[in-house]
């Protein structure tokens, strides 16, 4: 039998590669041998499963299963989902007023926004949204979950939440609750600020999206005009957002081309440095940063940059540890792969991203203060009181139900004693 020239060429090339690159050839052979298992399973299902099944569905399932073995942030998207994820929402949209992320495979509330359906329904940080309209959110892509929670203002959405038991009931099952919510037009704000006692400015960053850099600049300018001599930056419950925003905000306080953050992956081209400019707007302003276990992503980058450059004291809990770089890779059939290609590192070289067991990563505060769930819940409820005195206090019983915000109080104590403790400016 005459063998076609094309086949001869391919076979000859493979043989040559085996001679010149024996280890590469061995690795290729091993990979194809491992892939044979998937092909065998596919064929066995097609030939023997009780019902006829779509091969494409099986292949997409295998691809999704592979990616799930990597991390919470790498995702395989089928064509329909990829199309929905990359399309922008036009016009006004309704929502329930929460910021969410994926934690341990489940859609998890990072923080409810004040005066929203979620806030009024008593949803709190750490609550898992385990179902949306009866469908499990296990391993659901966060973009898809957000789109399902959004909708026309006035329409209803039904969710099921699960809350981890605490205290004496710590060994009990998670407490599940069905919640019916009516979507509203959500007007978000990224920054809040005010002047505290002792000429201490207070800036709360809710997230790092939109015009947050401009908003922070305006807040700092207004506080400076009021005589600000020190600053508290509150990053508690901040899920992050844009890398560029965290870098630009760090530049307000860091000068001398100092390192802010850098990325590193397996490929050399994934190494990238982000540095401060030669001058900063507030190079000498004493700064304290508040963080907790829900602070993630861009908020961790900002806290890590200020901490490593000895530019701020970090107070609170170890942060979540979400700091990886994803690349969206379109595939030939219009599906896509969102793949983690690099991780963020603080100026001193610490990986911000947590490991699989959660033992490493995150930003470890200089002064650790832990808050129990009951106190945390009350602090969230009375949060509006800081900006609108009397608003929440009238509802909750201002004197009876108020709890101490120990993190904020400790930060203010440090700043009031700054002349004794020394200036927090970065060492030259």
C-alpha positions in Angstrom: 0.0 0.0 0.0 1.3 3.4 -0.9 1.6 5.8 2.0 0.7 9.4 1.2 3.6 11.9 1.2 1.9 14.1 3.8 1.7 11.2 6.3 5.3 10.2 5.6 6.4 13.8 6.3 4.5 13.9 9.6 5.8 10.5 10.7 9.4 11.5 9.7 9.1 14.8 11.7 7.9 13.0 14.8 10.8 10.5 14.5 13.3 13.3 14.1 11.8 15.1 17.2 12.1 11.9 19.1 15.8 11.7 18.2 16.7 15.3 18.8 14.3 16.0 21.8 13.9 12.6 23.5 12.6 14.2 26.8 10.1 16.4 24.9 8.9 13.4 22.9 8.4 11.5 26.2 6.4 14.3 27.7 4.2 14.5 24.6 3.7 10.7 24.7 2.7 10.9 28.4 0.2 13.7 27.8 -1.4 11.8 24.9 -1.6 8.7 27.0 -3.3 10.6 29.8 -5.7 12.2 27.3 -6.6 8.7 26.0 -8.4 8.1 29.3 -10.7 11.0 28.5 -11.3 9.7 25.0 -12.0 6.2 26.3 -14.5 7.5 28.8 -16.2 9.6 26.1 -16.5 6.5 23.8 -17.8 4.3 26.6 -20.5 6.8 27.5 -21.5 7.2 23.9 -21.7 3.5 23.2 -23.2 2.2 26.5 -25.0 5.0 28.5 -28.7 4.3 28.9 -29.7 7.3 26.9 -28.2 9.0 23.9 -26.2 12.0 24.9 -24.6 15.0 23.1 -20.8 14.6 22.7 -20.3 18.4 22.9 -22.0 18.5 26.2 -19.6 15.9 27.5 -16.5 17.7 26.1 -17.6 21.0 27.7 -18.1 19.2 31.0 -14.6 17.7 30.8 -13.1 21.1 30.0 -15.0 22.7 33.0 -13.9 19.9 35.3 -10.2 20.4 34.3 -10.3 24.1 35.0 -12.1 23.6 38.4 -9.0 21.7 39.6 -6.9 25.0 39.3 -8.4 27.7 41.5 -11.6 29.6 42.2 -10.9 32.2 39.6 -10.0 30.2 36.5 -13.1 29.3 34.5 -14.3 27.6 31.3 -17.2 29.4 29.6 -19.4 27.8 27.0 -20.2 30.0 24.0 -23.6 31.3 25.3 -22.2 32.2 28.7 -19.1 33.8 27.3 -21.3 35.9 25.0 -23.4 37.0 28.0 -20.4 37.7 30.2 -18.6 40.0 27.7 -21.7 41.9 26.7 -22.2 45.2 28.6 -25.4 45.9 30.4 -27.1 48.9 28.7 -29.1 51.5 30.5 -30.3 51.3 34.1 -30.4 48.0 35.9 -31.9 46.8 39.1 -30.2 44.7 41.8 -30.4 43.7 45.4 -27.4 45.7 46.7 -24.6 43.3 47.5 -21.0 42.8 46.5 -20.2 39.1 46.0 -17.3 36.9 45.3 -16.6 33.1 45.0 -15.2 31.6 48.2 -14.6 27.8 48.4 -16.7 27.3 45.3 -19.8 29.1 46.6 -21.1 32.6 45.8 -20.4 34.6 49.0 -21.6 38.0 50.1 -18.6 40.3 50.8 -20.8 43.2 52.0 -24.4 44.4 51.6 -24.8 48.1 50.6 -26.6 50.4 53.0 -30.3 51.0 52.4 -30.7 48.3 49.7 -33.0 45.2 49.6 -30.1 42.9 50.7 -29.3 45.2 53.7 -32.9 45.4 54.8 -33.3 41.7 54.5 -30.4 41.1 57.0 -27.9 39.6 54.6 -24.4 39.9 56.0 -20.7 39.3 55.0 -19.9 35.6 54.8 -23.4 34.5 54.0 -23.4 32.0 51.1 -25.9 32.4 48.3 -26.4 28.7 47.6 -29.3 29.0 45.1 -30.7 31.6 42.7 -34.3 30.9 41.6 -33.8 27.3 42.8 -30.6 26.7 40.9 -27.4 25.8 42.8 -24.6 28.4 42.6 -22.0 25.8 43.3 -19.0 26.6 41.0 -21.2 29.2 39.2 -19.1 31.8 37.4 -19.4 35.0 39.4 -20.2 37.1 36.3 -23.1 34.8 35.5 -24.4 34.9 39.1 -24.3 38.8 39.1 -26.3 38.9 35.9 -29.0 36.6 37.4 -29.3 38.7 40.5 -29.7 41.9 38.4 -32.8 42.7 36.5 -35.5 45.3 35.9 -36.3 47.4 39.1 -39.5 46.1 40.7 -39.0 42.5 39.6 -38.5 39.7 42.2 -35.6 37.4 42.6 -35.6 34.4 45.0 -32.4 33.3 46.7 -31.4 30.7 49.3 -28.7 31.7 51.8 -26.6 29.6 54.2 -25.0 31.1 57.3 -22.2 29.5 59.3 -23.2 28.8 62.9 -21.0 30.4 65.6 -20.3 30.1 69.3 -22.1 27.2 71.1 -23.7 26.1 67.8 -20.4 26.1 65.9 -20.7 22.3 65.2 -24.3 22.6 63.9 -25.3 22.6 60.3 -25.3 25.8 58.3 -28.5 27.8 58.8 -30.4 28.0 55.5 -32.9 30.7 54.6 -35.1 31.4 51.6 -35.3 35.1 50.8 -37.5 36.8 48.3 -36.2 40.2 47.2 -37.5 43.0 45.0 -34.9 44.5 42.8 -34.3 48.3 43.1 -32.2 50.8 41.1 -28.9 50.6 43.0 -26.9 53.8 43.2 -23.5 52.9 44.4 -20.8 55.1 45.8 -17.1 54.0 45.9 -15.9 56.5 48.5 -17.2 58.1 51.8 -15.3 60.5 54.0 -15.5 62.8 57.0 -13.4 64.5 59.6 -13.0 62.7 63.0 -11.8 64.0 66.3 -8.2 65.3 66.6 -8.1 66.5 63.0 -8.0 62.9 61.7 -9.5 62.4 58.3 -11.5 59.2 57.6 -11.9 57.8 54.1 -13.9 54.6 53.5 -13.3 52.8 50.2 -16.2 50.6 49.3 -14.6 49.3 46.1 -12.0 50.1 43.5 -14.3 50.7 40.5 -15.6 53.6 38.4 -14.1 57.0 39.3 -12.7 55.9 42.6 -9.3 57.6 42.1 -11.0 60.9 41.4 -13.3 60.4 44.3 -10.4 59.7 46.7 -8.6 62.8 45.4 -11.6 65.0 46.1 -12.1 63.4 49.5 -8.5 64.0 50.5 -8.6 67.6 49.2 -11.8 68.3 51.2 -10.3 66.8 54.4 -7.1 68.8 53.9 -9.1 72.0 53.6 -10.8 71.1 56.9 -7.3 70.8 58.6 -6.6 67.1 58.3 -3.3 66.2 60.0 -3.6 62.4 59.9 -5.7 59.8 57.9 -7.6 56.5 58.5 -8.2 54.5 55.3 -11.0 52.0 55.9 -10.7 48.9 53.5 -12.9 46.6 55.5 -15.3 44.6 53.3 -13.7 46.1 50.2 -13.7 43.3 47.5 -11.3 45.2 45.3 -11.7 46.1 41.7 -9.2 47.7 39.3 -5.5 47.2 39.7 -4.8 50.6 38.2 -7.0 52.3 40.8 -5.1 50.7 43.7 -1.8 51.8 42.1 -2.9 55.3 41.5 -4.3 55.7 45.1 -1.0 54.4 46.5 0.8 57.1 44.5 -0.9 59.7 46.7 1.2 58.6 49.6 4.3 57.0 48.0 7.1 58.8 46.2 10.7 58.2 45.0 9.6 55.6 42.4 9.0 53.1 45.2 7.6 49.7 44.3 3.9 49.4 44.8 3.2 45.8 43.5 4.6 43.4 40.9 3.2 40.4 39.0 5.0 37.2 38.3 4.0 34.0 36.5 5.6 31.0 34.7 6.3 33.1 31.6 8.8 35.9 31.7 6.4 38.3 29.9 4.0 38.0 32.8 6.5 39.9 35.1 5.4 43.5 35.5 6.3 46.2 38.0 4.1 49.0 39.2 5.9 51.9 40.8 5.1 55.3 42.4 6.1 58.5 40.8 8.9 60.8 41.8 6.6 62.9 43.9 3.5 62.2 46.1 0.7 64.6 47.0 0.7 63.5 50.7 4.2 62.1 51.4 4.3 63.0 55.1 0.7 62.4 56.1 0.5 59.8 58.9 -1.7 56.9 57.8 -3.5 54.0 59.4 -5.3 51.3 57.2 -8.1 49.2 58.5 -8.6 45.7 57.0 -10.5 42.5 57.7 -11.0 39.0 56.3 -13.2 40.3 53.5 -10.7 42.9 52.2 -9.5 41.5 48.9 -7.8 42.1 45.6 -7.0 45.8 45.0 -7.6 46.6 48.6 -4.9 44.1 49.5 -2.5 45.6 47.0 -2.9 49.1 48.5 -2.5 47.8 52.1 0.5 45.7 51.2 2.2 48.6 49.3 1.8 51.0 52.2 2.8 48.4 54.8 6.0 47.2 53.0 7.1 50.8 52.4 6.6 51.6 56.1 4.1 54.2 55.0 1.2 53.1 57.1 0.2 50.9 60.1 -2.2 48.1 59.2 -4.9 47.2 61.8 -7.4 44.4 61.8 -7.6 40.9 60.5 -5.5 39.0 57.9 -7.1 39.8 54.5 -8.7 37.3 52.2 -5.8 36.7 49.8 -7.2 37.2 46.3 -4.5 38.6 44.1 -4.1 36.8 40.8 -4.1 37.9 37.2 -6.6 36.3 34.8 -6.4 36.3 31.0 -9.5 35.8 28.9 -8.6 33.5 26.0 -11.3 33.0 23.3 -11.4 29.5 21.8 -12.2 28.5 18.2 -15.8 27.4 18.9 -16.6 30.8 20.6 -16.2 29.4 24.1 -13.5 30.9 26.3 -11.0 30.1 29.0 -10.4 32.6 31.8 -7.0 31.4 33.1 -4.8 32.6 36.0 -1.5 33.5 34.5 0.3 35.4 37.3 0.1 36.4 40.9 0.6 39.7 42.7 3.5 40.3 45.1 4.0 43.0 47.6 7.2 45.1 47.4 9.0 42.8 49.8 8.2 39.8 47.7 5.3 38.3 49.7 2.6 36.6 47.6 -0.7 38.2 48.3 -2.7 35.2 46.9 -3.7 32.6 49.4 -2.7 29.0 48.8 -5.1 26.1 48.4 -5.3 25.5 52.2 -5.6 29.2 53.0 -2.5 29.0 55.3 -0.5 31.6 53.4 -1.3 34.8 51.5 -3.3 37.9 52.3 -1.9 40.9 54.2 -1.1 40.2 57.9 -1.9 43.4 59.9 0.7 45.0 62.1 -1.9 45.1 64.9 -4.3 42.2 64.9 -7.9 42.7 66.1 -10.5 40.1 65.7 -14.2 40.9 65.7 -16.9 38.3 66.5 -20.0 37.9 64.2 -22.4 39.6 66.6 -20.3 42.7 67.0 -19.6 42.7 63.2 -23.3 42.6 62.5 -24.0 45.5 64.8 -21.1 47.5 63.3 -22.6 47.1 59.9 -26.0 48.2 61.1 -24.6 51.3 62.8 -22.3 52.2 59.9 -24.6 54.8 58.6 -24.5 56.6 61.9 -20.9 57.7 61.3 -22.0 59.7 58.2 -25.6 60.5 59.1 -25.8 60.9 62.9 -29.2 59.9 64.3 -30.3 58.0 61.2 -29.5 54.5 62.4 -29.3 55.5 66.1 -33.0 56.3 66.2 -34.0 52.9 64.9 -31.6 50.8 66.9 -31.6 52.6 70.2 -28.5 54.8 70.0 -27.1 54.2 73.5 -28.3 50.6 74.1 -27.3 48.8 70.9 -24.1 50.7 69.9 -20.9 48.7 70.0 -17.3 49.9 70.0 -15.5 49.9 66.7 -12.3 48.7 68.2 -10.3 48.8 65.0 -11.2 52.4 64.3 -10.6 53.4 67.9 -7.2 51.8 68.0 -6.2 53.6 64.7 -7.3 56.9 66.1 -5.3 56.3 69.3 -2.2 55.6 67.2 -2.6 58.7 65.1 -3.3 61.0 68.1 -0.1 59.7 69.7 1.9 60.1 66.5 4.3 62.6 68.0 5.4 60.0 70.5 5.4 57.0 68.1 7.2 59.0 65.4 6.3 59.9 61.9 5.0 57.1 59.7 6.8 58.4 56.6 8.7 55.9 54.6 12.4 55.6 55.4 14.7 57.2 52.9 
